[in-house]
């Protein structure tokens, strides 16, 4: 099959998909994904308010408090790098549910952190789960 024939077949497939109606199932999947991204954004943006309070609570410098934001973003980078592979291996739906449960649970556990080091590690793990969600 030549490149032109492959391109034509691909265009036919895309045209067929675009003609399909949007079902309730697709809308439900869209809404679940939208809620996931909303809480993903909320989780990251909330750290801007939490980091200074955490620095005061654990008696660390403001720079150490800011590292909580940085380590979360680093975790997201790691998670995004491996997320596509995990989704291909285990399935997107399964991985999406795992990431939602993972970062939700880790966020709750992080709220009960007894010290800065534990909070730092939990923020890294939370960031990894948040990052896996991105390529899903």
N, CA, C and O atoms as a GROMACS GRO file, in nm:
protein
  544
    1UNK      N    1   0.085  -0.117   0.000
    1UNK     CA    2   0.000   0.000   0.000
    1UNK      C    3   0.090   0.124   0.000
    1UNK      O    4   0.182   0.134   0.081
    2UNK      N    5   0.064   0.215  -0.088
    2UNK     CA    6   0.145   0.336  -0.100
    2UNK      C    7   0.106   0.436   0.009
    2UNK      O    8   0.004   0.420   0.078
    3UNK      N    9   0.188   0.538   0.023
    3UNK     CA   10   0.161   0.641   0.123
    3UNK      C   11   0.030   0.714   0.093
    3UNK      O   12  -0.045   0.747   0.185
    4UNK      N   13   0.003   0.740  -0.035
    4UNK     CA   14  -0.122   0.808  -0.073
    4UNK      C   15  -0.244   0.724  -0.036
    4UNK      O   16  -0.344   0.776   0.012
    5UNK      N   17  -0.234   0.594  -0.059
    5UNK     CA   18  -0.346   0.505  -0.024
    5UNK      C   19  -0.366   0.499   0.127
    5UNK      O   20  -0.479   0.498   0.175
    6UNK      N   21  -0.256   0.494   0.202
    6UNK     CA   22  -0.265   0.495   0.348
    6UNK      C   23  -0.330   0.623   0.398
    6UNK      O   24  -0.414   0.620   0.488
    7UNK      N   25  -0.290   0.735   0.340
    7UNK     CA   26  -0.346   0.864   0.379
    7UNK      C   27  -0.496   0.870   0.349
    7UNK      O   28  -0.573   0.922   0.429
    8UNK      N   29  -0.536   0.816   0.235
    8UNK     CA   30  -0.677   0.816   0.197
    8UNK      C   31  -0.760   0.731   0.293
    8UNK      O   32  -0.870   0.770   0.333
    9UNK      N   33  -0.708   0.614   0.330
    9UNK     CA   34  -0.777   0.527   0.425
    9UNK      C   35  -0.789   0.596   0.561
    9UNK      O   36  -0.894   0.591   0.625
   10UNK      N   37  -0.682   0.661   0.603
   10UNK     CA   38  -0.684   0.733   0.729
   10UNK      C   39  -0.788   0.845   0.728
   10UNK      O   40  -0.860   0.863   0.825
   11UNK      N   41  -0.795   0.919   0.620
   11UNK     CA   42  -0.894   1.025   0.608
   11UNK      C   43  -1.036   0.970   0.611
   11UNK      O   44  -1.125   1.032   0.669
   12UNK      N   45  -1.059   0.854   0.550
   12UNK     CA   46  -1.191   0.791   0.553
   12UNK      C   47  -1.228   0.749   0.695
   12UNK      O   48  -1.343   0.763   0.737
   13UNK      N   49  -1.131   0.697   0.769
   13UNK     CA   50  -1.157   0.656   0.908
   13UNK      C   51  -1.192   0.778   0.992
   13UNK      O   52  -1.288   0.775   1.069
   14UNK      N   53  -1.115   0.885   0.978
   14UNK     CA   54  -1.142   1.007   1.054
   14UNK      C   55  -1.279   1.063   1.019
   14UNK      O   56  -1.353   1.104   1.108
   15UNK      N   57  -1.314   1.065   0.890
   15UNK     CA   58  -1.445   1.115   0.847
   15UNK      C   59  -1.557   1.030   0.908
   15UNK      O   60  -1.660   1.084   0.948
   16UNK      N   61  -1.538   0.900   0.914
   16UNK     CA   62  -1.638   0.809   0.972
   16UNK      C   63  -1.658   0.838   1.120
   16UNK      O   64  -1.770   0.843   1.169
   17UNK      N   65  -1.548   0.855   1.191
   17UNK     CA   66  -1.556   0.884   1.334
   17UNK      C   67  -1.626   1.017   1.359
   17UNK      O   68  -1.706   1.028   1.452
   18UNK      N   69  -1.597   1.116   1.276
   18UNK     CA   70  -1.660   1.248   1.293
   18UNK      C   71  -1.810   1.245   1.265
   18UNK      O   72  -1.884   1.330   1.316
   19UNK      N   73  -1.857   1.150   1.186
   19UNK     CA   74  -2.000   1.140   1.157
   19UNK      C   75  -2.077   1.069   1.268
   19UNK      O   76  -2.200   1.079   1.273
   20UNK      N   77  -2.009   0.999   1.356
   20UNK     CA   78  -2.077   0.926   1.464
   20UNK      C   79  -2.140   1.025   1.562
   20UNK      O   80  -2.083   1.131   1.590
   21UNK      N   81  -2.258   0.991   1.614
   21UNK     CA   82  -2.323   1.081   1.710
   21UNK      C   83  -2.254   1.075   1.846
   21UNK      O   84  -2.191   0.975   1.882
   22UNK      N   85  -2.266   1.184   1.921
   22UNK     CA   86  -2.212   1.188   2.056
   22UNK      C   87  -2.317   1.128   2.149
   22UNK      O   88  -2.429   1.179   2.158
   23UNK      N   89  -2.280   1.021   2.218
   23UNK     CA   90  -2.374   0.948   2.303
   23UNK      C   91  -2.363   0.994   2.448
   23UNK      O   92  -2.274   1.071   2.484
   24UNK      N   93  -2.455   0.945   2.531
   24UNK     CA   94  -2.452   0.976   2.673
   24UNK      C   95  -2.322   0.925   2.736
   24UNK      O   96  -2.265   0.991   2.823
   25UNK      N   97  -2.277   0.810   2.692
   25UNK     CA   98  -2.154   0.752   2.745
   25UNK      C   99  -2.035   0.845   2.719
   25UNK      O  100  -1.953   0.867   2.808
   26UNK      N  101  -2.027   0.900   2.600
   26UNK     CA  102  -1.918   0.991   2.568
   26UNK      C  103  -1.926   1.116   2.655
   26UNK      O  104  -1.824   1.165   2.703
   27UNK      N  105  -2.048   1.168   2.676
   27UNK     CA  106  -2.064   1.286   2.762
   27UNK      C  107  -2.024   1.254   2.905
   27UNK      O  108  -1.963   1.337   2.972
   28UNK      N  109  -2.056   1.133   2.954
   28UNK     CA  110  -2.018   1.095   3.090
   28UNK      C  111  -1.866   1.086   3.103
   28UNK      O  112  -1.808   1.133   3.201
   29UNK      N  113  -1.802   1.025   3.004
   29UNK     CA  114  -1.656   1.015   3.006
   29UNK      C  115  -1.595   1.154   3.003
   29UNK      O  116  -1.500   1.182   3.076
   30UNK      N  117  -1.650   1.241   2.920
   30UNK     CA  118  -1.602   1.379   2.912
   30UNK      C  119  -1.615   1.450   3.047
   30UNK      O  120  -1.522   1.518   3.091
   31UNK      N  121  -1.730   1.436   3.112
   31UNK     CA  122  -1.752   1.502   3.240
   31UNK      C  123  -1.659   1.448   3.349
   31UNK      O  124  -1.607   1.524   3.430
   32UNK      N  125  -1.638   1.318   3.351
   32UNK     CA  126  -1.546   1.259   3.449
   32UNK      C  127  -1.405   1.313   3.426
   32UNK      O  128  -1.336   1.350   3.521
   33UNK      N  129  -1.363   1.316   3.300
   33UNK     CA  130  -1.230   1.370   3.269
   33UNK      C  131  -1.221   1.518   3.305
   33UNK      O  132  -1.118   1.563   3.356
   34UNK      N  133  -1.327   1.593   3.279
   34UNK     CA  134  -1.327   1.736   3.312
   34UNK      C  135  -1.316   1.757   3.463
   34UNK      O  136  -1.241   1.844   3.508
   35UNK      N  137  -1.389   1.677   3.542
   35UNK     CA  138  -1.376   1.687   3.687
   35UNK      C  139  -1.235   1.651   3.732
   35UNK      O  140  -1.180   1.716   3.821
   36UNK      N  141  -1.177   1.550   3.670
   36UNK     CA  142  -1.040   1.512   3.704
   36UNK      C  143  -0.944   1.626   3.679
   36UNK      O  144  -0.859   1.655   3.764
   37UNK      N  145  -0.954   1.691   3.564
   37UNK     CA  146  -0.864   1.802   3.532
   37UNK      C  147  -0.891   1.923   3.622
   37UNK      O  148  -0.798   1.995   3.658
   38UNK      N  149  -1.017   1.945   3.657
   38UNK     CA  150  -1.049   2.055   3.748
   38UNK      C  151  -0.979   2.036   3.882
   38UNK      O  152  -0.915   2.128   3.933
   39UNK      N  153  -0.992   1.916   3.939
   39UNK     CA  154  -0.930   1.890   4.068
   39UNK      C  155  -0.779   1.882   4.057
   39UNK      O  156  -0.708   1.914   4.153
   40UNK      N  157  -0.729   1.840   3.943
   40UNK     CA  158  -0.585   1.842   3.917
   40UNK      C  159  -0.534   1.986   3.924
   40UNK      O  160  -0.436   2.014   3.994
   41UNK      N  161  -0.599   2.076   3.855
   41UNK     CA  162  -0.563   2.218   3.858
   41UNK      C  163  -0.576   2.274   3.999
   41UNK      O  164  -0.490   2.347   4.046
   42UNK      N  165  -0.686   2.240   4.065
   42UNK     CA  166  -0.712   2.289   4.200
   42UNK      C  167  -0.602   2.244   4.295
   42UNK      O  168  -0.555   2.322   4.377
   43UNK      N  169  -0.563   2.119   4.284
   43UNK     CA  170  -0.458   2.063   4.370
   43UNK      C  171  -0.327   2.141   4.356
   43UNK      O  172  -0.263   2.175   4.455
   44UNK      N  173  -0.288   2.168   4.232
   44UNK     CA  174  -0.162   2.238   4.208
   44UNK      C  175  -0.172   2.384   4.250
   44UNK      O  176  -0.080   2.435   4.315
   45UNK      N  177  -0.280   2.452   4.215
   45UNK     CA  178  -0.292   2.594   4.247
   45UNK      C  179  -0.311   2.616   4.397
   45UNK      O  180  -0.271   2.720   4.449
   46UNK      N  181  -0.371   2.522   4.466
   46UNK     CA  182  -0.393   2.533   4.609
   46UNK      C  183  -0.260   2.536   4.686
   46UNK      O  184  -0.252   2.596   4.793
   47UNK      N  185  -0.159   2.472   4.631
   47UNK     CA  186  -0.030   2.469   4.700
   47UNK      C  187   0.030   2.607   4.717
   47UNK      O  188   0.111   2.628   4.808
   48UNK      N  189  -0.008   2.701   4.634
   48UNK     CA  190   0.040   2.839   4.650
   48UNK      C  191  -0.004   2.899   4.783
   48UNK      O  192   0.067   2.981   4.841
   49UNK      N  193  -0.120   2.858   4.831
   49UNK     CA  194  -0.170   2.906   4.960
   49UNK      C  195  -0.123   2.818   5.075
   49UNK      O  196  -0.104   2.866   5.187
   50UNK      N  197  -0.106   2.690   5.048
   50UNK     CA  198  -0.070   2.596   5.154
   50UNK      C  199   0.078   2.602   5.189
   50UNK      O  200   0.114   2.586   5.305
   51UNK      N  201   0.164   2.624   5.091
   51UNK     CA  202   0.310   2.620   5.114
   51UNK      C  203   0.357   2.716   5.223
   51UNK      O  204   0.433   2.674   5.310
   52UNK      N  205   0.314   2.843   5.224
   52UNK     CA  206   0.359   2.932   5.333
   52UNK      C  207   0.309   2.885   5.470
   52UNK      O  208   0.381   2.894   5.569
   53UNK      N  209   0.186   2.837   5.474
   53UNK     CA  210   0.132   2.788   5.602
   53UNK      C  211   0.207   2.664   5.648
   53UNK      O  212   0.233   2.647   5.768
   54UNK      N  213   0.241   2.576   5.554
   54UNK     CA  214   0.317   2.455   5.589
   54UNK      C  215   0.456   2.493   5.639
   54UNK      O  216   0.507   2.432   5.733
   55UNK      N  217   0.517   2.593   5.578
   55UNK     CA  218   0.650   2.639   5.621
   55UNK      C  219   0.644   2.690   5.766
   55UNK      O  220   0.734   2.660   5.845
   56UNK      N  221   0.541   2.764   5.800
   56UNK     CA  222   0.526   2.814   5.938
   56UNK      C  223   0.499   2.699   6.035
   56UNK      O  224   0.556   2.692   6.143
   57UNK      N  225   0.410   2.609   5.993
   57UNK     CA  226   0.373   2.497   6.080
   57UNK      C  227   0.492   2.409   6.114
   57UNK      O  228   0.510   2.367   6.229
   58UNK      N  229   0.574   2.380   6.014
   58UNK     CA  230   0.688   2.291   6.034
   58UNK      C  231   0.818   2.366   6.066
   58UNK      O  232   0.925   2.306   6.073
   59UNK      N  233   0.808   2.498   6.085
   59UNK     CA  234   0.923   2.582   6.123
   59UNK      C  235   1.040   2.566   6.026
   59UNK      O  236   1.154   2.544   6.066
   60UNK      N  237   1.008   2.578   5.897
   60UNK     CA  238   1.111   2.575   5.793
   60UNK      C  239   1.107   2.708   5.719
   60UNK      O  240   1.013   2.786   5.736
   61UNK      N  241   1.207   2.734   5.638
   61UNK     CA  242   1.214   2.861   5.566
   61UNK      C  243   1.106   2.868   5.458
   61UNK      O  244   1.046   2.768   5.420
   62UNK      N  245   1.084   2.989   5.410
   62UNK     CA  246   0.990   3.010   5.300
   62UNK      C  247   1.036   2.936   5.176
   62UNK      O  248   0.955   2.884   5.100
   63UNK      N  249   1.167   2.932   5.155
   63UNK     CA  250   1.221   2.859   5.039
   63UNK      C  251   1.191   2.710   5.050
   63UNK      O  252   1.158   2.646   4.950
   64UNK      N  253   1.200   2.655   5.170
   64UNK     CA  254   1.166   2.513   5.189
   64UNK      C  255   1.017   2.491   5.165
   64UNK      O  256   0.977   2.387   5.111
   65UNK      N  257   0.936   2.587   5.205
   65UNK     CA  258   0.792   2.578   5.177
   65UNK      C  259   0.765   2.580   5.028
   65UNK      O  260   0.679   2.508   4.978
   66UNK      N  261   0.840   2.665   4.957
   66UNK     CA  262   0.822   2.673   4.811
   66UNK      C  263   0.866   2.544   4.743
   66UNK      O  264   0.818   2.511   4.635
   67UNK      N  265   0.957   2.470   4.806
   67UNK     CA  266   0.999   2.341   4.749
   67UNK      C  267   0.884   2.242   4.743
   67UNK      O  268   0.887   2.150   4.662
   68UNK      N  269   0.783   2.259   4.829
   68UNK     CA  270   0.666   2.171   4.822
   68UNK      C  271   0.595   2.187   4.688
   68UNK      O  272   0.545   2.089   4.632
   69UNK      N  273   0.592   2.309   4.637
   69UNK     CA  274   0.531   2.333   4.506
   69UNK      C  275   0.620   2.274   4.398
   69UNK      O  276   0.572   2.208   4.306
   70UNK      N  277   0.749   2.297   4.409
   70UNK     CA  278   0.844   2.249   4.308
   70UNK      C  279   0.846   2.097   4.301
   70UNK      O  280   0.849   2.039   4.192
   71UNK      N  281   0.844   2.031   4.417
   71UNK     CA  282   0.850   1.885   4.417
   71UNK      C  283   0.722   1.826   4.359
   71UNK      O  284   0.725   1.720   4.297
   72UNK      N  285   0.610   1.894   4.378
   72UNK     CA  286   0.484   1.848   4.318
   72UNK      C  287   0.495   1.856   4.166
   72UNK      O  288   0.455   1.763   4.095
   73UNK      N  289   0.548   1.966   4.116
   73UNK     CA  290   0.564   1.981   3.970
   73UNK      C  291   0.666   1.881   3.915
   73UNK      O  292   0.647   1.829   3.804
   74UNK      N  293   0.772   1.853   3.990
   74UNK     CA  294   0.868   1.751   3.947
   74UNK      C  295   0.801   1.614   3.941
   74UNK      O  296   0.823   1.538   3.848
   75UNK      N  297   0.720   1.584   4.040
   75UNK     CA  298   0.644   1.458   4.039
   75UNK      C  299   0.552   1.450   3.919
   75UNK      O  300   0.537   1.344   3.858
   76UNK      N  301   0.489   1.562   3.884
   76UNK     CA  302   0.402   1.565   3.766
   76UNK      C  303   0.481   1.538   3.639
   76UNK      O  304   0.433   1.470   3.548
   77UNK      N  305   0.602   1.591   3.633
   77UNK     CA  306   0.688   1.565   3.517
   77UNK      C  307   0.720   1.416   3.506
   77UNK      O  308   0.711   1.358   3.398
   78UNK      N  309   0.757   1.355   3.617
   78UNK     CA  310   0.785   1.212   3.618
   78UNK      C  311   0.661   1.132   3.579
   78UNK      O  312   0.668   1.041   3.496
   79UNK      N  313   0.548   1.167   3.639
   79UNK     CA  314   0.423   1.097   3.610
   79UNK      C  315   0.381   1.109   3.464
   79UNK      O  316   0.338   1.012   3.403
   80UNK      N  317   0.395   1.230   3.409
   80UNK     CA  318   0.358   1.250   3.268
   80UNK      C  319   0.449   1.170   3.176
   80UNK      O  320   0.406   1.123   3.070
   81UNK      N  321   0.576   1.155   3.216
   81UNK     CA  322   0.671   1.080   3.133
   81UNK      C  323   0.637   0.931   3.128
   81UNK      O  324   0.660   0.866   3.026
   82UNK      N  325   0.583   0.877   3.237
   82UNK     CA  326   0.552   0.733   3.239
   82UNK      C  327   0.404   0.704   3.217
   82UNK      O  328   0.366   0.589   3.197
   83UNK      N  329   0.320   0.808   3.221
   83UNK     CA  330   0.176   0.789   3.211
   83UNK      C  331   0.129   0.723   3.083
   83UNK      O  332   0.043   0.635   3.087
   84UNK      N  333   0.183   0.764   2.971
   84UNK     CA  334   0.142   0.705   2.843
   84UNK      C  335   0.175   0.557   2.835
   84UNK      O  336   0.094   0.477   2.788
   85UNK      N  337   0.294   0.521   2.882
   85UNK     CA  338   0.335   0.380   2.882
   85UNK      C  339   0.241   0.297   2.970
   85UNK      O  340   0.195   0.191   2.929
   86UNK      N  341   0.213   0.347   3.092
   86UNK     CA  342   0.124   0.274   3.182
   86UNK      C  343  -0.016   0.261   3.125
   86UNK      O  344  -0.081   0.158   3.141
   87UNK      N  345  -0.064   0.366   3.060
   87UNK     CA  346  -0.197   0.362   3.000
   87UNK      C  347  -0.203   0.260   2.887
   87UNK      O  348  -0.302   0.189   2.872
   88UNK      N  349  -0.098   0.252   2.807
   88UNK     CA  350  -0.093   0.154   2.700
   88UNK      C  351  -0.086   0.012   2.755
   88UNK      O  352  -0.144  -0.080   2.698
   89UNK      N  353  -0.015  -0.005   2.864
   89UNK     CA  354   0.005  -0.138   2.921
   89UNK      C  355  -0.118  -0.187   2.998
   89UNK      O  356  -0.157  -0.303   2.986
   90UNK      N  357  -0.179  -0.099   3.078
   90UNK     CA  358  -0.288  -0.141   3.167
   90UNK      C  359  -0.426  -0.089   3.126
   90UNK      O  360  -0.526  -0.131   3.184
   91UNK      N  361  -0.432   0.000   3.029
   91UNK     CA  362  -0.560   0.054   2.984
   91UNK      C  363  -0.584   0.193   3.042
   91UNK      O  364  -0.553   0.219   3.158
   92UNK      N  365  -0.638   0.280   2.960
   92UNK     CA  366  -0.658   0.419   3.001
   92UNK      C  367  -0.762   0.432   3.112
   92UNK      O  368  -0.742   0.508   3.207
   93UNK      N  369  -0.870   0.360   3.100
   93UNK     CA  370  -0.976   0.370   3.200
   93UNK      C  371  -0.925   0.324   3.336
   93UNK      O  372  -0.947   0.391   3.437
   94UNK      N  373  -0.857   0.210   3.340
   94UNK     CA  374  -0.804   0.158   3.465
   94UNK      C  375  -0.703   0.256   3.526
   94UNK      O  376  -0.707   0.284   3.645
   95UNK      N  377  -0.612   0.307   3.443
   95UNK     CA  378  -0.511   0.399   3.494
   95UNK      C  379  -0.574   0.531   3.540
   95UNK      O  380  -0.529   0.590   3.638
   96UNK      N  381  -0.677   0.576   3.471
   96UNK     CA  382  -0.744   0.699   3.513
   96UNK      C  383  -0.805   0.681   3.652
   96UNK      O  384  -0.793   0.769   3.737
   97UNK      N  385  -0.869   0.568   3.674
   97UNK     CA  386  -0.929   0.542   3.805
   97UNK      C  387  -0.821   0.528   3.912
   97UNK      O  388  -0.837   0.578   4.023
   98UNK      N  389  -0.711   0.461   3.878
   98UNK     CA  390  -0.601   0.446   3.974
   98UNK      C  391  -0.543   0.582   4.010
   98UNK      O  392  -0.514   0.608   4.127
   99UNK      N  393  -0.525   0.669   3.911
   99UNK     CA  394  -0.467   0.800   3.942
   99UNK      C  395  -0.561   0.884   4.028
   99UNK      O  396  -0.517   0.953   4.120
  100UNK      N  397  -0.690   0.878   4.000
  100UNK     CA  398  -0.785   0.954   4.082
  100UNK      C  399  -0.785   0.905   4.226
  100UNK      O  400  -0.783   0.985   4.319
  101UNK      N  401  -0.787   0.774   4.244
  101UNK     CA  402  -0.784   0.718   4.378
  101UNK      C  403  -0.650   0.747   4.445
  101UNK      O  404  -0.644   0.782   4.563
  102UNK      N  405  -0.542   0.733   4.368
  102UNK     CA  406  -0.408   0.755   4.423
  102UNK      C  407  -0.386   0.896   4.471
  102UNK      O  408  -0.346   0.917   4.585
  103UNK      N  409  -0.411   0.996   4.384
  103UNK     CA  410  -0.382   1.132   4.430
  103UNK      C  411  -0.484   1.182   4.530
  103UNK      O  412  -0.452   1.265   4.614
  104UNK      N  413  -0.606   1.131   4.522
  104UNK     CA  414  -0.705   1.169   4.623
  104UNK      C  415  -0.666   1.118   4.761
  104UNK      O  416  -0.672   1.191   4.859
  105UNK      N  417  -0.625   0.991   4.766
  105UNK     CA  418  -0.582   0.932   4.893
  105UNK      C  419  -0.456   0.999   4.945
  105UNK      O  420  -0.446   1.032   5.063
  106UNK      N  421  -0.360   1.020   4.856
  106UNK     CA  422  -0.236   1.084   4.899
  106UNK      C  423  -0.258   1.227   4.946
  106UNK      O  424  -0.189   1.273   5.038
  107UNK      N  425  -0.352   1.297   4.887
  107UNK     CA  426  -0.382   1.433   4.931
  107UNK      C  427  -0.438   1.432   5.074
  107UNK      O  428  -0.402   1.517   5.156
  108UNK      N  429  -0.524   1.336   5.102
  108UNK     CA  430  -0.578   1.325   5.237
  108UNK      C  431  -0.470   1.287   5.338
  108UNK      O  432  -0.465   1.341   5.448
  109UNK      N  433  -0.385   1.193   5.300
  109UNK     CA  434  -0.276   1.152   5.389
  109UNK      C  435  -0.179   1.268   5.410
  109UNK      O  436  -0.128   1.287   5.521
  110UNK      N  437  -0.154   1.345   5.306
  110UNK     CA  438  -0.063   1.460   5.317
  110UNK      C  439  -0.114   1.561   5.420
  110UNK      O  440  -0.036   1.624   5.490
  111UNK      N  441  -0.246   1.575   5.428
  111UNK     CA  442  -0.304   1.671   5.523
  111UNK      C  443  -0.270   1.634   5.667
  111UNK      O  444  -0.272   1.720   5.755
  112UNK      N  445  -0.238   1.507   5.692
  112UNK     CA  446  -0.204   1.463   5.828
  112UNK      C  447  -0.054   1.444   5.847
  112UNK      O  448  -0.011   1.372   5.938
  113UNK      N  449   0.027   1.507   5.762
  113UNK     CA  450   0.173   1.490   5.770
  113UNK      C  451   0.226   1.535   5.906
  113UNK      O  452   0.195   1.645   5.951
  114UNK      N  453   0.305   1.449   5.970
  114UNK     CA  454   0.358   1.486   6.102
  114UNK      C  455   0.480   1.578   6.095
  114UNK      O  456   0.511   1.646   6.193
  115UNK      N  457   0.549   1.582   5.979
  115UNK     CA  458   0.666   1.668   5.966
  115UNK      C  459   0.688   1.706   5.820
  115UNK      O  460   0.620   1.656   5.730
  116UNK      N  461   0.784   1.794   5.800
  116UNK     CA  462   0.809   1.848   5.666
  116UNK      C  463   0.859   1.740   5.570
  116UNK      O  464   0.818   1.737   5.454
  117UNK      N  465   0.946   1.652   5.616
  117UNK     CA  466   1.004   1.549   5.528
  117UNK      C  467   0.895   1.457   5.475
  117UNK      O  468   0.892   1.426   5.356
  118UNK      N  469   0.805   1.413   5.562
  118UNK     CA  470   0.695   1.326   5.519
  118UNK      C  471   0.606   1.400   5.419
  118UNK      O  472   0.565   1.343   5.318
  119UNK      N  473   0.578   1.526   5.448
  119UNK     CA  474   0.495   1.605   5.356
  119UNK      C  475   0.564   1.620   5.221
  119UNK      O  476   0.499   1.611   5.117
  120UNK      N  477   0.694   1.642   5.223
  120UNK     CA  478   0.772   1.656   5.100
  120UNK      C  479   0.762   1.529   5.016
  120UNK      O  480   0.738   1.536   4.895
  121UNK      N  481   0.780   1.414   5.077
  121UNK     CA  482   0.773   1.285   5.005
  121UNK      C  483   0.631   1.261   4.953
  121UNK      O  484   0.613   1.217   4.839
  122UNK      N  485   0.532   1.289   5.035
  122UNK     CA  486   0.393   1.269   4.992
  122UNK      C  487   0.356   1.362   4.877
  122UNK      O  488   0.280   1.323   4.789
  123UNK      N  489   0.409   1.484   4.877
  123UNK     CA  490   0.381   1.577   4.766
  123UNK      C  491   0.445   1.526   4.637
  123UNK      O  492   0.388   1.543   4.529
  124UNK      N  493   0.563   1.466   4.646
  124UNK     CA  494   0.625   1.407   4.528
  124UNK      C  495   0.538   1.294   4.473
  124UNK      O  496   0.514   1.287   4.352
  125UNK      N  497   0.492   1.205   4.560
  125UNK     CA  498   0.407   1.094   4.516
  125UNK      C  499   0.274   1.144   4.460
  125UNK      O  500   0.224   1.092   4.359
  126UNK      N  501   0.217   1.244   4.525
  126UNK     CA  502   0.092   1.303   4.474
  126UNK      C  503   0.115   1.361   4.336
  126UNK      O  504   0.033   1.344   4.246
  127UNK      N  505   0.226   1.430   4.318
  127UNK     CA  506   0.260   1.487   4.187
  127UNK      C  507   0.274   1.380   4.080
  127UNK      O  508   0.233   1.402   3.966
  128UNK      N  509   0.331   1.266   4.115
  128UNK     CA  510   0.345   1.157   4.017
  128UNK      C  511   0.206   1.111   3.971
  128UNK      O  512   0.183   1.094   3.852
  129UNK      N  513   0.115   1.091   4.066
  129UNK     CA  514  -0.021   1.050   4.027
  129UNK      C  515  -0.091   1.158   3.946
  129UNK      O  516  -0.161   1.128   3.849
  130UNK      N  517  -0.072   1.285   3.983
  130UNK     CA  518  -0.130   1.394   3.904
  130UNK      C  519  -0.073   1.395   3.763
  130UNK      O  520  -0.146   1.418   3.666
  131UNK      N  521   0.057   1.371   3.751
  131UNK     CA  522   0.121   1.372   3.620
  131UNK      C  523   0.078   1.257   3.531
  131UNK      O  524   0.066   1.274   3.410
  132UNK      N  525   0.054   1.141   3.590
  132UNK     CA  526   0.008   1.027   3.510
  132UNK      C  527  -0.126   1.059   3.443
  132UNK      O  528  -0.155   1.011   3.333
  133UNK      N  529  -0.206   1.138   3.510
  133UNK     CA  530  -0.338   1.173   3.457
  133UNK      C  531  -0.328   1.257   3.327
  133UNK      O  532  -0.417   1.250   3.242
  134UNK      N  533  -0.223   1.333   3.313
  134UNK     CA  534  -0.211   1.425   3.199
  134UNK      C  535  -0.218   1.355   3.064
  134UNK      O  536  -0.299   1.395   2.981
  135UNK      N  537  -0.137   1.252   3.037
  135UNK     CA  538  -0.146   1.189   2.905
  135UNK      C  539  -0.269   1.099   2.888
  135UNK      O  540  -0.300   1.056   2.776
  136UNK      N  541  -0.338   1.071   2.996
  136UNK     CA  542  -0.458   0.988   2.984
  136UNK      C  543  -0.568   1.063   2.915
  136UNK      O  544  -0.677   1.009   2.895
   0.00000   0.00000   0.00000
